[in-house]
C-alpha cells in the first residue's frame, strides 16, 4: 500500500508513472499541499485534507473522499464516494 500524509503542510507529492503500479493509495492529514498521482491505482482514499490540490490520474475502481475542505480535486475513476 502507498501512503502520503501525517501532518504535512506546503509540500508537493508526486507519484511518477510506474510508481504505484495499480496498488491502493492513501493520502491523509495534509494542508496546503499539491498531490499528483500520475500512475494508475486500484483504489484511492483521501482523508482530512485542507486547502489542497489533488490530481488522481486514473483509478481502476473507487476513490473515497472524506472530511476534506476547500480542496480542488481532479479525479479519473470508475466510482467516486464522497
N, C-alpha and C positions, 0 to 999 in steps of 0.2 A: 504494500500500500504506500502511496506517495502522500506526503503531508506538507503543507506550508502553514505556519501560524505561530501561535503562542506569543501574544502581546507584541507584535511588531508594528512599527509606525514608520511612515515615509520611506518605504522600501519598494523596489521593483523586483518582482518574482517572475522569472521567465522559464518555462519548460520548453526546451527546443524539441523539434521533431525527433522521434525515436527515443525520447527520454522517459515517457510514461508507458508506452507500448501496450495500450489497452487495459492497463490495470486501473483499479479505483483510485480516485484522488480526493483529498480533503483539504479545505482551507478554512481557518477559523481564527477569531480574535485578532483581526487586522484593522488598522485605522490609517486612513490617508495613504493607501498602498495601491500599486498597479500590479495586476496579476494577468499574465499572458500564458495560456495553455495552448501551445502550438502543436500539440500531438493529440491523437485520439485516446479516449479513456472509456472504461466500461460504465462507471457511474462517477458523479461528482457531488460532493457535499460542500455547501457554502454556508458557514455558520458565524454569526456575530461579527459581521463586517460593518464598518462605519466609514463613510466618505471614501469609498474605494472605487476603482475602475477595474472591471473583470472581463476578460475575453476567454470564452471556452470555445476552442476551435471546432471540436467535434466530440460528441458524447454518444456512444452507441445505444445507451439506454436512458437512465433517469438522471436529471440534475435536481438536487434538493437545495432550496434556498430558505434559510431560517434565521430569524432575528437580525436582519440586515437593515440598515437605514442610510439614506442619502447616498446610494451607490448607483453607478452606471454599470449595467450588466448586458453583455452581448454574448448570446449563448446559441449554439447549434446543437440540438439534442432531439432525441426521439420523444421524451416526455419531460415536462417541467412541473415540479411540485413546489409550490410557494406556501 
